[in-house]
Amino acid sequence: MWMLAWVPDSYLLLAVHAVLVAGAISTFLSFFLLHRIVRWFPMLAPWHLLLQIISIALLVGGVYFKGGYDTEASWRAKVKEAEDKVALVEEQARTASAKIETKVVTQTKVIREKGQNIIQYVDRVVTQDKEVVKFVENCPIPTAIVNTLNAAAKNQPIEEKK
């Protein structure tokens, strides 16, 4: 039946129906009317059994090919339905992906803004506090560690001051 995919559907359907109708008509003629026709044409008498066998073969072949064609058509319809579902799901995935990307960009922006707010707060409030300034001036922690920590907080490379 896989060879039926190579033949255009219109020709295939026409051929299947032609074989089916030819088999049905020849079977009807060979079983019910041939004994009357043999009276008028006695030369068909020896071929009576062969005509019945050929007509049955045509009828069975026509039914077989009709079933094969209908099965092929139903599978094509199922494949088309599945492709439509896949296209719909892909479209939904693209939409969801765009929403997620927008959400991630928004969250990243919010995090950066909060980080800037914290930095501004520290610069404005903490550096003005006299106790903190006094502690920083008399800090027992080495300046290399302080500079490294500050660089890490600002996400900058470490600069060694000499």
C-alpha positions as CSV (number, residue, x, y, z in Angstrom):
1,M,0.0,0.0,0.0
2,W,3.0,2.3,0.4
3,M,3.2,2.5,-3.4
4,L,-0.2,4.2,-3.5
5,A,1.4,7.3,-2.1
6,W,3.2,7.9,-5.4
7,V,0.0,7.9,-7.5
8,P,-2.2,11.1,-7.5
9,D,-5.3,10.7,-5.5
10,S,-7.7,11.4,-8.3
11,Y,-6.3,8.7,-10.6
12,L,-6.0,6.2,-7.7
13,L,-9.6,6.7,-6.6
14,L,-10.8,6.4,-10.2
15,A,-8.8,3.1,-10.7
16,V,-10.0,1.6,-7.4
17,H,-13.6,2.4,-8.2
18,A,-13.3,1.1,-11.7
19,V,-11.9,-2.3,-10.6
20,L,-14.5,-2.5,-7.9
21,V,-17.4,-1.8,-10.2
22,A,-16.0,-4.0,-13.0
23,G,-15.6,-6.9,-10.4
24,A,-19.2,-6.4,-9.1
25,I,-20.8,-6.3,-12.5
26,S,-18.8,-9.2,-13.9
27,T,-19.5,-11.3,-10.8
28,F,-23.2,-10.6,-11.1
29,L,-23.1,-11.4,-14.9
30,S,-21.0,-14.6,-14.5
31,F,-23.1,-16.1,-11.7
32,F,-26.7,-15.1,-12.6
33,L,-26.8,-14.3,-16.3
34,L,-24.0,-16.2,-17.9
35,H,-26.1,-19.5,-18.1
36,R,-28.7,-17.6,-20.2
37,I,-26.1,-15.9,-22.3
38,V,-24.4,-19.3,-23.0
39,R,-27.6,-20.5,-24.7
40,W,-27.2,-17.6,-27.2
41,F,-23.4,-17.9,-27.4
42,P,-22.4,-21.5,-27.0
43,M,-18.7,-20.6,-27.6
44,L,-18.6,-19.1,-24.0
45,A,-19.5,-22.4,-22.3
46,P,-15.9,-23.6,-21.9
47,W,-14.9,-20.3,-20.4
48,H,-17.8,-20.1,-17.9
49,L,-15.7,-21.2,-14.9
50,L,-12.7,-19.1,-15.9
51,L,-14.9,-16.0,-16.2
52,Q,-16.4,-16.6,-12.7
53,I,-12.9,-16.9,-11.2
54,I,-11.7,-13.7,-12.9
55,S,-14.8,-11.8,-11.9
56,I,-14.4,-12.9,-8.3
57,A,-10.7,-11.9,-8.4
58,L,-11.6,-8.5,-9.7
59,L,-14.3,-8.0,-7.0
60,V,-11.9,-9.1,-4.2
61,G,-9.1,-6.9,-5.6
62,G,-11.4,-4.0,-5.8
63,V,-12.6,-4.4,-2.2
64,Y,-9.0,-4.8,-1.1
65,F,-7.8,-1.7,-2.8
66,K,-10.8,0.3,-1.7
67,G,-10.0,-0.7,1.9
68,G,-6.4,0.2,1.4
69,Y,-7.3,3.6,0.0
70,D,-9.7,4.3,2.8
71,T,-7.1,3.4,5.4
72,E,-4.5,5.6,3.7
73,A,-6.9,8.5,3.6
74,S,-7.7,8.0,7.3
75,W,-4.0,8.0,8.2
76,R,-3.4,11.1,6.2
77,A,-6.2,12.8,8.0
78,K,-4.7,11.8,11.4
79,V,-1.3,13.0,10.3
80,K,-2.8,16.4,9.2
81,E,-4.7,16.7,12.6
82,A,-1.4,15.9,14.5
83,E,0.5,18.5,12.4
84,D,-2.2,21.1,13.2
85,K,-1.9,20.3,16.9
86,V,1.9,20.6,16.8
87,A,1.7,23.9,15.0
88,L,-0.7,25.2,17.7
89,V,1.5,24.0,20.5
90,E,4.6,25.6,18.9
91,E,2.7,28.9,18.6
92,Q,1.7,28.7,22.3
93,A,5.4,27.9,23.2
94,R,6.6,30.9,21.3
95,T,4.1,33.1,23.1
96,A,5.0,31.6,26.5
97,S,8.7,32.0,25.7
98,A,8.2,35.7,24.9
99,K,6.3,36.2,28.2
100,I,9.1,34.5,30.2
101,E,11.8,36.5,28.4
102,T,9.9,39.7,29.2
103,K,9.6,38.7,32.8
104,V,13.3,37.8,33.1
105,V,14.3,41.2,31.6
106,T,11.9,43.0,34.0
107,Q,13.2,41.1,37.0
108,T,16.8,41.8,36.0
109,K,16.0,45.5,35.7
110,V,14.3,45.5,39.1
111,I,17.3,43.8,40.7
112,R,19.7,46.3,39.1
113,E,17.6,49.2,40.3
114,K,17.5,47.8,43.9
115,G,21.3,47.4,43.8
116,Q,21.7,51.0,42.7
117,N,19.3,52.1,45.5
118,I,21.4,50.3,48.1
119,I,24.6,51.8,46.7
120,Q,23.0,55.3,46.8
121,Y,21.8,54.7,50.4
122,V,25.2,53.5,51.5
123,D,26.9,56.5,49.8
124,R,24.4,59.0,51.2
125,V,23.6,57.7,54.7
126,V,26.4,55.5,55.9
127,T,29.3,57.7,54.8
128,Q,27.7,60.7,56.6
129,D,27.5,58.9,59.9
130,K,30.5,60.2,62.0
131,E,30.9,56.9,63.9
132,V,31.3,54.9,60.7
133,V,33.7,57.5,59.3
134,K,35.7,57.3,62.5
135,F,35.7,53.5,62.5
136,V,36.9,53.4,58.8
137,E,39.7,55.8,59.5
138,N,41.0,53.7,62.4
139,C,40.2,50.4,60.7
140,P,42.4,47.5,61.8
141,I,41.5,45.6,58.5
142,P,44.2,45.9,55.8
143,T,43.3,48.2,52.9
144,A,43.9,45.5,50.3
145,I,41.0,43.5,51.8
146,V,38.7,46.6,52.0
147,N,39.5,47.4,48.3
148,T,38.9,43.8,47.2
149,L,35.5,43.8,49.0
150,N,34.5,47.1,47.6
151,A,35.5,46.0,44.1
152,A,33.5,42.8,44.5
153,A,30.5,44.7,45.7
154,K,30.6,47.0,42.6
155,N,31.4,44.1,40.3
156,Q,34.6,45.7,39.1
157,P,38.1,44.3,38.7
158,I,40.5,44.5,41.6
159,E,42.8,47.5,41.4
160,E,45.9,47.4,43.6
161,K,46.8,50.7,45.0
162,K,50.4,51.3,45.8
